[in-house]
Amino acid sequence: MQADPAAENLAKVEHIVVVMLENRSFDHMLGYLSLEAGRADIDGLTSGMANEARRHSYPVAHLTAPTIPNPHWDPDHSSAATDIQVNGGKMDGFAASFAQTLAARNVPNPDPGMVMGYYNASDLPVYDHLAEHFCVCERWHSSVPGATWPNRLYAVAGSADGSRDDNTKPFPIYGKPLPIYDKHSFVRHLEAVDVDWRWYTYDVGTLRCIDGAYRLGHHERFAYVERSKLPLDVMLEEELLLDEDSASFLEDAQRGRLAPVSWIDPNFKDLNLAHVQSNDDHPPTDVRAGQALAWSVYRALAAGPAWEKTLLIVTYDEHGGFYDHVVPPQDAPGDTPELRRYGVRVPALVISPWIDAGAVSHTLFDHTSILKTILLRFCRDGSGTIPDMGPRVSAANDLSALLNAAAPHPVPDGQAVSEQIVKWHLDNITEEVHRPVPAGDITRIEGFAAGIAAASRLLRDWGLPAGRP
């Protein structure tokens, strides 16, 4: 019988964990690896890269603040704005698009060059550590050149809902657009072969918005990321309803109770209330909060008994309007002609003791690569066939080739990173990272966060019990 390298490599892992954050491009978060860290094996930023806007050139530059001034500075990442940014493959419209956005919002003292900015090792100590000891995927593109929900739909269901933008149709009765879809997610295929899974979140899980079969029930499948950092409204109204033995991701990972597949939603709420703040990296979220989340997930896995059998994927749904210089491929399979092209590159780190330190993958991946990997590991039948989740999933490259180490590597020393994260947490106790919201200003919870909040309220009204994510 002919050997199957993909099956052999994937057999090394029994747990796949996915963390999908929000709205940052590859060059914005990992481009420094080539520009400042001397990683010639990574196609990142180089000196001289620039975009022009209104007859002024804006070169790539290190950002000096971990957050943007306020939500009005959040770059436009709709399909129309992304088309301007990509500009037919020239990748020279990011500053021009941002200039239009700032002008339309009447932002004082606008700086179109902000989207050309990048973070580096001092800002992103967790990613710097993971890039040094595991694998950077330098050709991981968002699935479509557009907004958040179409890309999350590809990641979970293998296709969008016919558009590169978030749902704009008023939801019946509610009267406003809501991120409520009715797609068939990959977890249905896991259940068909009796493979356990769990969805971890800080609020209502995004899966409930995507797949109608999991809208209200299946409570044993949903849990919080960490009970100590529930959103304020949950802590005040629902904490007493939680069972003391209820699971959280950090507990499950450290106690050896992980399901074969775990999906982690960050905290999407852009509110700074008490000790709670968003950690999804969606501007204006402080990038240090995203680093703390990634580190807590990684360290819980690395300290747990299942580490040698675990694959962790950390990536982003889409680029958020920030600069990237690599032209997205235009030959994506399936769906409508509008959806047959990939989006802008996003950061992607693949972590496992079966990955050699400092690895770089030049293979084309998109969010359906996550689905392909999960299905190949857990849902392949005797003939090697996986369930049909559409042409994009069928054509996607999986991650098995990255698990090519002959033996699992020991956990690298992360003491210095842990100390940086602890310091940030201590500083954050007394520091107001986000500006307070003026009375009547709702921009703080517009966009994706507002959609999640509204969908959560609707699901509660429909019967999703309090205290259940």
Buried (B, 14 or more C-beta within 10 A) or exposed (E): EEEBEBEEBBEBBBBBBBBBBBBBBBBBBBBBBBBBBEBEBBBBBEEEBBBBBEEEEBEBEEBEEBBBBBBBBBBBBBBEBBBBBBBEEEBBBBBBBBBBBBEEBEBEEBBBBBBBBBBBBEBBBBBBBBBBBBBBBBBBBBBBBBBBBBBBBBBBBBBBBEBBBBBEEEBEEBEEBBBBBEBBBBBBBBEEEEBBBBBBBBBBBBBBBBBBBBBBBBEEBBBBBBBEBBBBBBBEEBEEEBEEEBBBBBBBBBEEBBBBBBBBBBBBBBBBBEEBBBBBBBBBBBBBBBBBBBBBBBBBBBEBEBBBBBBBBBBBBBBBBBBBBBBBBEEBBBBEEBBBBBBBBBBBBBBBBBBBEBBBBEBBBBBBBBBBBBBBBBBBEEEEEBBEBBBBBBBBBBBBEBBBBEEBBEBBEBEEBBEBBEEBEEEBEEEEBBEEBEEEEEBBBBBBBBBBBBBBBBBBEEEBEEBBB
